């Protein structure tokens, strides 16, 4: 999980992405979240050092941590 790999708590990521802490928990549980909210979370993670990409072997989303 990108958040944990970057050493961020749920509370810290919520603050950085300007969303509610419960939204971070729902997102990590795989529950539906608005596209705009996901964009805010992704931006915060990228600014903290995460890089998102599509894995060529599987075609699935993946993340690399640049810390």
mmCIF file as Biopython writes it, N, C-alpha, C and O atoms, coordinates in Angstrom:
data_model
#
loop_
_atom_site.group_PDB
_atom_site.id
_atom_site.type_symbol
_atom_site.label_atom_id
_atom_site.label_alt_id
_atom_site.label_comp_id
_atom_site.label_asym_id
_atom_site.label_entity_id
_atom_site.label_seq_id
_atom_site.pdbx_PDB_ins_code
_atom_site.Cartn_x
_atom_site.Cartn_y
_atom_site.Cartn_z
_atom_site.occupancy
_atom_site.B_iso_or_equiv
_atom_site.auth_seq_id
_atom_site.auth_asym_id
_atom_site.pdbx_PDB_model_num
ATOM 1   N N  . UNK A ? 1  ? 0.844   -1.160 0.000   1.0 0.0 1  A 1 
ATOM 2   C CA . UNK A ? 1  ? 0.000   0.000  0.000   1.0 0.0 1  A 1 
ATOM 3   C C  . UNK A ? 1  ? 0.900   1.238  0.000   1.0 0.0 1  A 1 
ATOM 4   O O  . UNK A ? 1  ? 1.820   1.353  0.810   1.0 0.0 1  A 1 
ATOM 5   N N  . UNK A ? 2  ? 0.619   2.147  -0.913  1.0 0.0 2  A 1 
ATOM 6   C CA . UNK A ? 2  ? 1.481   3.320  -1.099  1.0 0.0 2  A 1 
ATOM 7   C C  . UNK A ? 2  ? 1.582   4.168  0.165   1.0 0.0 2  A 1 
ATOM 8   O O  . UNK A ? 2  ? 2.672   4.605  0.533   1.0 0.0 2  A 1 
ATOM 9   N N  . UNK A ? 3  ? 0.465   4.399  0.823   1.0 0.0 3  A 1 
ATOM 10  C CA . UNK A ? 3  ? 0.469   5.243  2.015   1.0 0.0 3  A 1 
ATOM 11  C C  . UNK A ? 3  ? 1.433   4.704  3.061   1.0 0.0 3  A 1 
ATOM 12  O O  . UNK A ? 3  ? 2.272   5.435  3.587   1.0 0.0 3  A 1 
ATOM 13  N N  . UNK A ? 4  ? 1.304   3.435  3.349   1.0 0.0 4  A 1 
ATOM 14  C CA . UNK A ? 4  ? 2.139   2.806  4.366   1.0 0.0 4  A 1 
ATOM 15  C C  . UNK A ? 4  ? 3.605   2.809  3.939   1.0 0.0 4  A 1 
ATOM 16  O O  . UNK A ? 4  ? 4.491   3.082  4.749   1.0 0.0 4  A 1 
ATOM 17  N N  . UNK A ? 5  ? 3.855   2.507  2.676   1.0 0.0 5  A 1 
ATOM 18  C CA . UNK A ? 5  ? 5.225   2.486  2.162   1.0 0.0 5  A 1 
ATOM 19  C C  . UNK A ? 5  ? 5.911   3.836  2.256   1.0 0.0 5  A 1 
ATOM 20  O O  . UNK A ? 5  ? 7.131   3.915  2.398   1.0 0.0 5  A 1 
ATOM 21  N N  . UNK A ? 6  ? 5.126   4.890  2.175   1.0 0.0 6  A 1 
ATOM 22  C CA . UNK A ? 6  ? 5.672   6.239  2.302   1.0 0.0 6  A 1 
ATOM 23  C C  . UNK A ? 6  ? 5.761   6.705  3.749   1.0 0.0 6  A 1 
ATOM 24  O O  . UNK A ? 6  ? 6.223   7.811  4.030   1.0 0.0 6  A 1 
ATOM 25  N N  . UNK A ? 7  ? 5.312   5.848  4.664   1.0 0.0 7  A 1 
ATOM 26  C CA . UNK A ? 7  ? 5.383   6.194  6.082   1.0 0.0 7  A 1 
ATOM 27  C C  . UNK A ? 7  ? 4.324   7.187  6.518   1.0 0.0 7  A 1 
ATOM 28  O O  . UNK A ? 7  ? 4.499   7.885  7.517   1.0 0.0 7  A 1 
ATOM 29  N N  . UNK A ? 8  ? 3.213   7.258  5.771   1.0 0.0 8  A 1 
ATOM 30  C CA . UNK A ? 8  ? 2.135   8.187  6.117   1.0 0.0 8  A 1 
ATOM 31  C C  . UNK A ? 8  ? 1.051   7.471  6.914   1.0 0.0 8  A 1 
ATOM 32  O O  . UNK A ? 8  ? 0.710   6.326  6.614   1.0 0.0 8  A 1 
ATOM 33  N N  . UNK A ? 9  ? 0.523   8.126  7.905   1.0 0.0 9  A 1 
ATOM 34  C CA . UNK A ? 9  ? -0.629  7.590  8.626   1.0 0.0 9  A 1 
ATOM 35  C C  . UNK A ? 9  ? -1.889  7.939  7.843   1.0 0.0 9  A 1 
ATOM 36  O O  . UNK A ? 9  ? -1.850  8.765  6.930   1.0 0.0 9  A 1 
ATOM 37  N N  . UNK A ? 10 ? -2.997  7.315  8.197   1.0 0.0 10 A 1 
ATOM 38  C CA . UNK A ? 10 ? -4.283  7.641  7.574   1.0 0.0 10 A 1 
ATOM 39  C C  . UNK A ? 10 ? -4.581  9.122  7.793   1.0 0.0 10 A 1 
ATOM 40  O O  . UNK A ? 10 ? -5.009  9.816  6.870   1.0 0.0 10 A 1 
ATOM 41  N N  . UNK A ? 11 ? -4.360  9.590  8.983   1.0 0.0 11 A 1 
ATOM 42  C CA . UNK A ? 11 ? -4.621  10.998 9.305   1.0 0.0 11 A 1 
ATOM 43  C C  . UNK A ? 11 ? -3.753  11.938 8.465   1.0 0.0 11 A 1 
ATOM 44  O O  . UNK A ? 11 ? -4.234  12.956 7.968   1.0 0.0 11 A 1 
ATOM 45  N N  . UNK A ? 12 ? -2.472  11.591 8.308   1.0 0.0 12 A 1 
ATOM 46  C CA . UNK A ? 12 ? -1.578  12.443 7.509   1.0 0.0 12 A 1 
ATOM 47  C C  . UNK A ? 12 ? -2.013  12.494 6.044   1.0 0.0 12 A 1 
ATOM 48  O O  . UNK A ? 12 ? -2.043  13.565 5.438   1.0 0.0 12 A 1 
ATOM 49  N N  . UNK A ? 13 ? -2.349  11.337 5.481   1.0 0.0 13 A 1 
ATOM 50  C CA . UNK A ? 13 ? -2.782  11.324 4.078   1.0 0.0 13 A 1 
ATOM 51  C C  . UNK A ? 13 ? -4.094  12.076 3.906   1.0 0.0 13 A 1 
ATOM 52  O O  . UNK A ? 13 ? -4.278  12.774 2.909   1.0 0.0 13 A 1 
ATOM 53  N N  . UNK A ? 14 ? -4.996  11.946 4.852   1.0 0.0 14 A 1 
ATOM 54  C CA . UNK A ? 14 ? -6.255  12.685 4.793   1.0 0.0 14 A 1 
ATOM 55  C C  . UNK A ? 14 ? -5.987  14.190 4.784   1.0 0.0 14 A 1 
ATOM 56  O O  . UNK A ? 14 ? -6.611  14.929 4.022   1.0 0.0 14 A 1 
ATOM 57  N N  . UNK A ? 15 ? -5.076  14.633 5.616   1.0 0.0 15 A 1 
ATOM 58  C CA . UNK A ? 15 ? -4.737  16.062 5.671   1.0 0.0 15 A 1 
ATOM 59  C C  . UNK A ? 15 ? -4.083  16.512 4.368   1.0 0.0 15 A 1 
ATOM 60  O O  . UNK A ? 15 ? -4.444  17.555 3.823   1.0 0.0 15 A 1 
ATOM 61  N N  . UNK A ? 16 ? -3.135  15.744 3.871   1.0 0.0 16 A 1 
ATOM 62  C CA . UNK A ? 16 ? -2.425  16.109 2.644   1.0 0.0 16 A 1 
ATOM 63  C C  . UNK A ? 16 ? -3.332  16.130 1.417   1.0 0.0 16 A 1 
ATOM 64  O O  . UNK A ? 16 ? -3.143  16.940 0.509   1.0 0.0 16 A 1 
ATOM 65  N N  . UNK A ? 17 ? -4.319  15.235 1.397   1.0 0.0 17 A 1 
ATOM 66  C CA . UNK A ? 17 ? -5.211  15.151 0.239   1.0 0.0 17 A 1 
ATOM 67  C C  . UNK A ? 17 ? -6.494  15.948 0.440   1.0 0.0 17 A 1 
ATOM 68  O O  . UNK A ? 17 ? -7.326  16.023 -0.464  1.0 0.0 17 A 1 
ATOM 69  N N  . UNK A ? 18 ? -6.657  16.541 1.610   1.0 0.0 18 A 1 
ATOM 70  C CA . UNK A ? 18 ? -7.822  17.366 1.932   1.0 0.0 18 A 1 
ATOM 71  C C  . UNK A ? 18 ? -9.131  16.579 1.822   1.0 0.0 18 A 1 
ATOM 72  O O  . UNK A ? 18 ? -10.123 17.068 1.282   1.0 0.0 18 A 1 
ATOM 73  N N  . UNK A ? 19 ? -9.111  15.346 2.349   1.0 0.0 19 A 1 
ATOM 74  C CA . UNK A ? 19 ? -10.320 14.529 2.424   1.0 0.0 19 A 1 
ATOM 75  C C  . UNK A ? 19 ? -10.474 14.021 3.854   1.0 0.0 19 A 1 
ATOM 76  O O  . UNK A ? 19 ? -9.544  14.110 4.656   1.0 0.0 19 A 1 
ATOM 77  N N  . UNK A ? 20 ? -11.638 13.495 4.162   1.0 0.0 20 A 1 
ATOM 78  C CA . UNK A ? 20 ? -11.924 12.967 5.485   1.0 0.0 20 A 1 
ATOM 79  C C  . UNK A ? 20 ? -11.140 11.680 5.727   1.0 0.0 20 A 1 
ATOM 80  O O  . UNK A ? 20 ? -10.915 10.897 4.804   1.0 0.0 20 A 1 
ATOM 81  N N  . UNK A ? 21 ? -10.731 11.473 6.959   1.0 0.0 21 A 1 
ATOM 82  C CA . UNK A ? 21 ? -9.997  10.259 7.327   1.0 0.0 21 A 1 
ATOM 83  C C  . UNK A ? 21 ? -10.782 8.996  6.968   1.0 0.0 21 A 1 
ATOM 84  O O  . UNK A ? 21 ? -10.198 8.010  6.518   1.0 0.0 21 A 1 
ATOM 85  N N  . UNK A ? 22 ? -12.096 9.022  7.164   1.0 0.0 22 A 1 
ATOM 86  C CA . UNK A ? 22 ? -12.938 7.860  6.840   1.0 0.0 22 A 1 
ATOM 87  C C  . UNK A ? 22 ? -12.890 7.548  5.353   1.0 0.0 22 A 1 
ATOM 88  O O  . UNK A ? 22 ? -13.029 6.391  4.957   1.0 0.0 22 A 1 
ATOM 89  N N  . UNK A ? 23 ? -12.695 8.566  4.528   1.0 0.0 23 A 1 
ATOM 90  C CA . UNK A ? 23 ? -12.604 8.353  3.077   1.0 0.0 23 A 1 
ATOM 91  C C  . UNK A ? 23 ? -11.342 7.575  2.730   1.0 0.0 23 A 1 
ATOM 92  O O  . UNK A ? 23 ? -11.369 6.711  1.854   1.0 0.0 23 A 1 
ATOM 93  N N  . UNK A ? 24 ? -10.249 7.869  3.403   1.0 0.0 24 A 1 
ATOM 94  C CA . UNK A ? 24 ? -9.008  7.119  3.178   1.0 0.0 24 A 1 
ATOM 95  C C  . UNK A ? 24 ? -9.231  5.654  3.551   1.0 0.0 24 A 1 
ATOM 96  O O  . UNK A ? 24 ? -8.821  4.756  2.816   1.0 0.0 24 A 1 
ATOM 97  N N  . UNK A ? 25 ? -9.870  5.415  4.676   1.0 0.0 25 A 1 
ATOM 98  C CA . UNK A ? 25 ? -10.144 4.048  5.128   1.0 0.0 25 A 1 
ATOM 99  C C  . UNK A ? 25 ? -11.024 3.324  4.113   1.0 0.0 25 A 1 
ATOM 100 O O  . UNK A ? 25 ? -10.755 2.170  3.777   1.0 0.0 25 A 1 
ATOM 101 N N  . UNK A ? 26 ? -12.079 3.991  3.616   1.0 0.0 26 A 1 
ATOM 102 C CA . UNK A ? 26 ? -12.963 3.374  2.615   1.0 0.0 26 A 1 
ATOM 103 C C  . UNK A ? 26 ? -12.206 3.065  1.327   1.0 0.0 26 A 1 
ATOM 104 O O  . UNK A ? 26 ? -12.391 2.007  0.726   1.0 0.0 26 A 1 
ATOM 105 N N  . UNK A ? 27 ? -11.362 3.988  0.915   1.0 0.0 27 A 1 
ATOM 106 C CA . UNK A ? 27 ? -10.586 3.781  -0.309  1.0 0.0 27 A 1 
ATOM 107 C C  . UNK A ? 27 ? -9.678  2.573  -0.161  1.0 0.0 27 A 1 
ATOM 108 O O  . UNK A ? 27 ? -9.609  1.735  -1.061  1.0 0.0 27 A 1 
ATOM 109 N N  . UNK A ? 28 ? -8.995  2.476  0.944   1.0 0.0 28 A 1 
ATOM 110 C CA . UNK A ? 28 ? -8.082  1.355  1.171   1.0 0.0 28 A 1 
ATOM 111 C C  . UNK A ? 28 ? -8.822  0.030  1.305   1.0 0.0 28 A 1 
ATOM 112 O O  . UNK A ? 28 ? -8.244  -1.031 1.071   1.0 0.0 28 A 1 
ATOM 113 N N  . UNK A ? 29 ? -10.089 0.084  1.679   1.0 0.0 29 A 1 
ATOM 114 C CA . UNK A ? 29 ? -10.902 -1.137 1.789   1.0 0.0 29 A 1 
ATOM 115 C C  . UNK A ? 29 ? -11.491 -1.541 0.439   1.0 0.0 29 A 1 
ATOM 116 O O  . UNK A ? 29 ? -12.135 -2.583 0.324   1.0 0.0 29 A 1 
ATOM 117 N N  . UNK A ? 30 ? -11.265 -0.708 -0.585  1.0 0.0 30 A 1 
ATOM 118 C CA . UNK A ? 30 ? -11.768 -1.025 -1.910  1.0 0.0 30 A 1 
ATOM 119 C C  . UNK A ? 30 ? -13.213 -0.629 -2.145  1.0 0.0 30 A 1 
ATOM 120 O O  . UNK A ? 30 ? -13.833 -1.078 -3.109  1.0 0.0 30 A 1 
ATOM 121 N N  . UNK A ? 31 ? -13.756 0.211  -1.270  1.0 0.0 31 A 1 
ATOM 122 C CA . UNK A ? 31 ? -15.136 0.657  -1.424  1.0 0.0 31 A 1 
ATOM 123 C C  . UNK A ? 31 ? -15.207 1.813  -2.419  1.0 0.0 31 A 1 
ATOM 124 O O  . UNK A ? 31 ? -14.206 2.491  -2.651  1.0 0.0 31 A 1 
ATOM 125 N N  . UNK A ? 32 ? -16.375 2.041  -3.006  1.0 0.0 32 A 1 
ATOM 126 C CA . UNK A ? 32 ? -16.500 3.108  -4.002  1.0 0.0 32 A 1 
ATOM 127 C C  . UNK A ? 32 ? -16.181 4.493  -3.430  1.0 0.0 32 A 1 
ATOM 128 O O  . UNK A ? 32 ? -16.587 4.841  -2.322  1.0 0.0 32 A 1 
ATOM 129 N N  . UNK A ? 33 ? -15.443 5.264  -4.222  1.0 0.0 33 A 1 
ATOM 130 C CA . UNK A ? 33 ? -15.073 6.624  -3.869  1.0 0.0 33 A 1 
ATOM 131 C C  . UNK A ? 33 ? -15.177 7.455  -5.151  1.0 0.0 33 A 1 
ATOM 132 O O  . UNK A ? 33 ? -14.897 6.955  -6.241  1.0 0.0 33 A 1 
ATOM 133 N N  . UNK A ? 34 ? -15.573 8.704  -5.019  1.0 0.0 34 A 1 
ATOM 134 C CA . UNK A ? 34 ? -15.695 9.566  -6.197  1.0 0.0 34 A 1 
ATOM 135 C C  . UNK A ? 34 ? -14.354 9.727  -6.908  1.0 0.0 34 A 1 
ATOM 136 O O  . UNK A ? 34 ? -13.289 9.724  -6.290  1.0 0.0 34 A 1 
ATOM 137 N N  . UNK A ? 35 ? -14.448 9.868  -8.229  1.0 0.0 35 A 1 
ATOM 138 C CA . UNK A ? 35 ? -13.250 10.011 -9.055  1.0 0.0 35 A 1 
ATOM 139 C C  . UNK A ? 35 ? -12.420 11.229 -8.640  1.0 0.0 35 A 1 
ATOM 140 O O  . UNK A ? 35 ? -11.192 11.156 -8.596  1.0 0.0 35 A 1 
ATOM 141 N N  . UNK A ? 36 ? -13.078 12.334 -8.340  1.0 0.0 36 A 1 
ATOM 142 C CA . UNK A ? 36 ? -12.371 13.538 -7.916  1.0 0.0 36 A 1 
ATOM 143 C C  . UNK A ? 36 ? -11.634 13.344 -6.608  1.0 0.0 36 A 1 
ATOM 144 O O  . UNK A ? 36 ? -10.541 13.875 -6.410  1.0 0.0 36 A 1 
ATOM 145 N N  . UNK A ? 37 ? -12.244 12.575 -5.715  1.0 0.0 37 A 1 
ATOM 146 C CA . UNK A ? 37 ? -11.605 12.280 -4.429  1.0 0.0 37 A 1 
ATOM 147 C C  . UNK A ? 37 ? -10.364 11.432 -4.646  1.0 0.0 37 A 1 
ATOM 148 O O  . UNK A ? 37 ? -9.329  11.666 -4.023  1.0 0.0 37 A 1 
ATOM 149 N N  . UNK A ? 38 ? -10.468 10.442 -5.535  1.0 0.0 38 A 1 
ATOM 150 C CA . UNK A ? 38 ? -9.303  9.606  -5.847  1.0 0.0 38 A 1 
ATOM 151 C C  . UNK A ? 38 ? -8.175  10.447 -6.434  1.0 0.0 38 A 1 
ATOM 152 O O  . UNK A ? 38 ? -7.001  10.214 -6.146  1.0 0.0 38 A 1 
ATOM 153 N N  . UNK A ? 39 ? -8.539  11.422 -7.257  1.0 0.0 39 A 1 
ATOM 154 C CA . UNK A ? 39 ? -7.527  12.297 -7.851  1.0 0.0 39 A 1 
ATOM 155 C C  . UNK A ? 39 ? -6.797  13.085 -6.765  1.0 0.0 39 A 1 
ATOM 156 O O  . UNK A ? 39 ? -5.581  13.259 -6.843  1.0 0.0 39 A 1 
ATOM 157 N N  . UNK A ? 40 ? -7.517  13.561 -5.763  1.0 0.0 40 A 1 
ATOM 158 C CA . UNK A ? 40 ? -6.897  14.295 -4.651  1.0 0.0 40 A 1 
ATOM 159 C C  . UNK A ? 40 ? -5.935  13.400 -3.872  1.0 0.0 40 A 1 
ATOM 160 O O  . UNK A ? 40 ? -4.838  13.824 -3.506  1.0 0.0 40 A 1 
ATOM 161 N N  . UNK A ? 41 ? -6.352  12.170 -3.624  1.0 0.0 41 A 1 
ATOM 162 C CA . UNK A ? 41 ? -5.513  11.224 -2.885  1.0 0.0 41 A 1 
ATOM 163 C C  . UNK A ? 41 ? -4.272  10.877 -3.707  1.0 0.0 41 A 1 
ATOM 164 O O  . UNK A ? 41 ? -3.158  10.847 -3.184  1.0 0.0 41 A 1 
ATOM 165 N N  . UNK A ? 42 ? -4.478  10.616 -5.004  1.0 0.0 42 A 1 
ATOM 166 C CA . UNK A ? 42 ? -3.346  10.274 -5.871  1.0 0.0 42 A 1 
ATOM 167 C C  . UNK A ? 42 ? -2.330  11.422 -5.916  1.0 0.0 42 A 1 
ATOM 168 O O  . UNK A ? 42 ? -1.126  11.188 -5.817  1.0 0.0 42 A 1 
ATOM 169 N N  . UNK A ? 43 ? -2.808  12.640 -6.062  1.0 0.0 43 A 1 
ATOM 170 C CA . UNK A ? 43 ? -1.915  13.796 -6.102  1.0 0.0 43 A 1 
ATOM 171 C C  . UNK A ? 43 ? -1.093  13.897 -4.819  1.0 0.0 43 A 1 
ATOM 172 O O  . UNK A ? 43 ? 0.113   14.139 -4.864  1.0 0.0 43 A 1 
ATOM 173 N N  . UNK A ? 44 ? -1.748  13.711 -3.684  1.0 0.0 44 A 1 
ATOM 174 C CA . UNK A ? 44 ? -1.038  13.777 -2.401  1.0 0.0 44 A 1 
ATOM 175 C C  . UNK A ? 44 ? 0.023   12.680 -2.308  1.0 0.0 44 A 1 
ATOM 176 O O  . UNK A ? 44 ? 1.130   12.927 -1.830  1.0 0.0 44 A 1 
ATOM 177 N N  . UNK A ? 45 ? -0.310  11.478 -2.761  1.0 0.0 45 A 1 
ATOM 178 C CA . UNK A ? 45 ? 0.656   10.382 -2.736  1.0 0.0 45 A 1 
ATOM 179 C C  . UNK A ? 45 ? 1.831   10.652 -3.675  1.0 0.0 45 A 1 
ATOM 180 O O  . UNK A ? 45 ? 2.981   10.378 -3.332  1.0 0.0 45 A 1 
ATOM 181 N N  . UNK A ? 46 ? 1.538   11.189 -4.860  1.0 0.0 46 A 1 
ATOM 182 C CA . UNK A ? 46 ? 2.613   11.508 -5.805  1.0 0.0 46 A 1 
ATOM 183 C C  . UNK A ? 46 ? 3.530   12.585 -5.241  1.0 0.0 46 A 1 
ATOM 184 O O  . UNK A ? 46 ? 4.749   12.505 -5.392  1.0 0.0 46 A 1 
ATOM 185 N N  . UNK A ? 47 ? 2.958   13.582 -4.600  1.0 0.0 47 A 1 
ATOM 186 C CA . UNK A ? 47 ? 3.776   14.643 -4.011  1.0 0.0 47 A 1 
ATOM 187 C C  . UNK A ? 47 ? 4.635   14.121 -2.862  1.0 0.0 47 A 1 
ATOM 188 O O  . UNK A ? 47 ? 5.668   14.703 -2.532  1.0 0.0 47 A 1 
ATOM 189 N N  . UNK A ? 48 ? 4.194   13.009 -2.254  1.0 0.0 48 A 1 
ATOM 190 C CA . UNK A ? 48 ? 4.955   12.399 -1.161  1.0 0.0 48 A 1 
ATOM 191 C C  . UNK A ? 48 ? 5.998   11.403 -1.669  1.0 0.0 48 A 1 
ATOM 192 O O  . UNK A ? 48 ? 6.804   10.895 -0.889  1.0 0.0 48 A 1 
ATOM 193 N N  . UNK A ? 49 ? 5.983   11.116 -3.004  1.0 0.0 49 A 1 
ATOM 194 C CA . UNK A ? 49 ? 7.012   10.235 -3.563  1.0 0.0 49 A 1 
ATOM 195 C C  . UNK A ? 49 ? 6.524   8.989  -4.260  1.0 0.0 49 A 1 
ATOM 196 O O  . UNK A ? 49 ? 7.345   8.162  -4.658  1.0 0.0 49 A 1 
ATOM 197 N N  . UNK A ? 50 ? 5.231   8.814  -4.427  1.0 0.0 50 A 1 
ATOM 198 C CA . UNK A ? 50 ? 4.712   7.634  -5.132  1.0 0.0 50 A 1 
ATOM 199 C C  . UNK A ? 50 ? 4.639   7.929  -6.630  1.0 0.0 50 A 1 
ATOM 200 O O  . UNK A ? 50 ? 4.369   9.058  -7.038  1.0 0.0 50 A 1 
ATOM 201 N N  . UNK A ? 51 ? 4.879   6.910  -7.435  1.0 0.0 51 A 1 
ATOM 202 C CA . UNK A ? 51 ? 4.751   7.030  -8.889  1.0 0.0 51 A 1 
ATOM 203 C C  . UNK A ? 51 ? 3.827   5.920  -9.372  1.0 0.0 51 A 1 
ATOM 204 O O  . UNK A ? 51 ? 4.113   4.738  -9.182  1.0 0.0 51 A 1 
ATOM 205 N N  . UNK A ? 52 ? 2.723   6.306  -9.995  1.0 0.0 52 A 1 
ATOM 206 C CA . UNK A ? 52 ? 1.739   5.338  -10.482 1.0 0.0 52 A 1 
ATOM 207 C C  . UNK A ? 52 ? 1.994   5.036  -11.951 1.0 0.0 52 A 1 
ATOM 208 O O  . UNK A ? 52 ? 2.351   5.930  -12.718 1.0 0.0 52 A 1 
ATOM 209 N N  . UNK A ? 53 ? 1.811   3.768  -12.349 1.0 0.0 53 A 1 
ATOM 210 C CA . UNK A ? 53 ? 1.992   3.365  -13.738 1.0 0.0 53 A 1 
ATOM 211 C C  . UNK A ? 53 ? 1.191   2.095  -13.998 1.0 0.0 53 A 1 
ATOM 212 O O  . UNK A ? 53 ? 0.666   1.486  -13.067 1.0 0.0 53 A 1 
ATOM 213 N N  . UNK A ? 54 ? 1.098   1.696  -15.269 1.0 0.0 54 A 1 
ATOM 214 C CA . UNK A ? 54 ? 0.428   0.453  -15.645 1.0 0.0 54 A 1 
ATOM 215 C C  . UNK A ? 54 ? 1.511   -0.591 -15.877 1.0 0.0 54 A 1 
ATOM 216 O O  . UNK A ? 54 ? 2.444   -0.369 -16.648 1.0 0.0 54 A 1 
ATOM 217 N N  . UNK A ? 55 ? 1.383   -1.723 -15.209 1.0 0.0 55 A 1 
ATOM 218 C CA . UNK A ? 55 ? 2.343   -2.811 -15.337 1.0 0.0 55 A 1 
ATOM 219 C C  . UNK A ? 55 ? 2.214   -3.430 -16.735 1.0 0.0 55 A 1 
ATOM 220 O O  . UNK A ? 55 ? 1.129   -3.889 -17.093 1.0 0.0 55 A 1 
ATOM 221 N N  . UNK A ? 56 ? 3.279   -3.454 -17.524 1.0 0.0 56 A 1 
ATOM 222 C CA . UNK A ? 56 ? 3.188   -4.000 -18.873 1.0 0.0 56 A 1 
ATOM 223 C C  . UNK A ? 56 ? 2.833   -5.491 -18.898 1.0 0.0 56 A 1 
ATOM 224 O O  . UNK A ? 56 ? 2.181   -5.960 -19.831 1.0 0.0 56 A 1 
ATOM 225 N N  . UNK A ? 57 ? 3.253   -6.214 -17.899 1.0 0.0 57 A 1 
ATOM 226 C CA . UNK A ? 57 ? 3.012   -7.663 -17.876 1.0 0.0 57 A 1 
ATOM 227 C C  . UNK A ? 57 ? 1.554   -8.008 -17.579 1.0 0.0 57 A 1 
ATOM 228 O O  . UNK A ? 57 ? 1.020   -8.979 -18.115 1.0 0.0 57 A 1 
ATOM 229 N N  . UNK A ? 58 ? 0.917   -7.214 -16.729 1.0 0.0 58 A 1 
ATOM 230 C CA . UNK A ? 58 ? -0.457  -7.548 -16.289 1.0 0.0 58 A 1 
ATOM 231 C C  . UNK A ? 58 ? -1.502  -6.573 -16.785 1.0 0.0 58 A 1 
ATOM 232 O O  . UNK A ? 58 ? -2.687  -6.904 -16.826 1.0 0.0 58 A 1 
ATOM 233 N N  . UNK A ? 59 ? -1.083  -5.370 -17.164 1.0 0.0 59 A 1 
ATOM 234 C CA . UNK A ? 59 ? -2.040  -4.341 -17.555 1.0 0.0 59 A 1 
ATOM 235 C C  . UNK A ? 59 ? -2.752  -3.713 -16.367 1.0 0.0 59 A 1 
ATOM 236 O O  . UNK A ? 59 ? -3.694  -2.941 -16.548 1.0 0.0 59 A 1 
ATOM 237 N N  . UNK A ? 60 ? -2.312  -4.036 -15.149 1.0 0.0 60 A 1 
ATOM 238 C CA . UNK A ? 60 ? -2.936  -3.496 -13.948 1.0 0.0 60 A 1 
ATOM 239 C C  . UNK A ? 60 ? -2.138  -2.302 -13.424 1.0 0.0 60 A 1 
ATOM 240 O O  . UNK A ? 60 ? -0.946  -2.147 -13.689 1.0 0.0 60 A 1 
ATOM 241 N N  . UNK A ? 61 ? -2.853  -1.469 -12.669 1.0 0.0 61 A 1 
ATOM 242 C CA . UNK A ? 61 ? -2.191  -0.326 -12.058 1.0 0.0 61 A 1 
ATOM 243 C C  . UNK A ? 61 ? -1.196  -0.799 -11.008 1.0 0.0 61 A 1 
ATOM 244 O O  . UNK A ? 61 ? -1.424  -1.778 -10.297 1.0 0.0 61 A 1 
ATOM 245 N N  . UNK A ? 62 ? -0.086  -0.071 -10.934 1.0 0.0 62 A 1 
ATOM 246 C CA . UNK A ? 62 ? 0.962   -0.403 -9.965  1.0 0.0 62 A 1 
ATOM 247 C C  . UNK A ? 62 ? 1.538   0.908  -9.435  1.0 0.0 62 A 1 
ATOM 248 O O  . UNK A ? 62 ? 1.271   1.982  -9.974  1.0 0.0 62 A 1 
ATOM 249 N N  . UNK A ? 63 ? 2.316   0.802  -8.390  1.0 0.0 63 A 1 
ATOM 250 C CA . UNK A ? 63 ? 2.912   1.989  -7.790  1.0 0.0 63 A 1 
ATOM 251 C C  . UNK A ? 63 ? 4.356   1.691  -7.408  1.0 0.0 63 A 1 
ATOM 252 O O  . UNK A ? 63 ? 4.670   0.608  -6.914  1.0 0.0 63 A 1 
ATOM 253 N N  . UNK A ? 64 ? 5.232   2.671  -7.645  1.0 0.0 64 A 1 
ATOM 254 C CA . UNK A ? 64 ? 6.612   2.607  -7.198  1.0 0.0 64 A 1 
ATOM 255 C C  . UNK A ? 64 ? 6.806   3.717  -6.181  1.0 0.0 64 A 1 
ATOM 256 O O  . UNK A ? 64 ? 6.235   4.798  -6.320  1.0 0.0 64 A 1 
ATOM 257 N N  . UNK A ? 65 ? 7.599   3.458  -5.173  1.0 0.0 65 A 1 
ATOM 258 C CA . UNK A ? 65 ? 7.851   4.455  -4.127  1.0 0.0 65 A 1 
ATOM 259 C C  . UNK A ? 65 ? 9.254   5.008  -4.298  1.0 0.0 65 A 1 
ATOM 260 O O  . UNK A ? 65 ? 10.234  4.264  -4.298  1.0 0.0 65 A 1 
ATOM 261 N N  . UNK A ? 66 ? 9.335   6.303  -4.442  1.0 0.0 66 A 1 
ATOM 262 C CA . UNK A ? 66 ? 10.618  6.990  -4.628  1.0 0.0 66 A 1 
ATOM 263 C C  . UNK A ? 66 ? 10.909  7.787  -3.373  1.0 0.0 66 A 1 
ATOM 264 O O  . UNK A ? 66 ? 10.667  8.992  -3.321  1.0 0.0 66 A 1 
ATOM 265 N N  . UNK A ? 67 ? 11.428  7.113  -2.365  1.0 0.0 67 A 1 
ATOM 266 C CA . UNK A ? 67 ? 11.711  7.802  -1.107  1.0 0.0 67 A 1 
ATOM 267 C C  . UNK A ? 67 ? 13.186  7.830  -0.842  1.0 0.0 67 A 1 
ATOM 268 O O  . UNK A ? 67 ? 13.620  8.371  0.176   1.0 0.0 67 A 1 
#
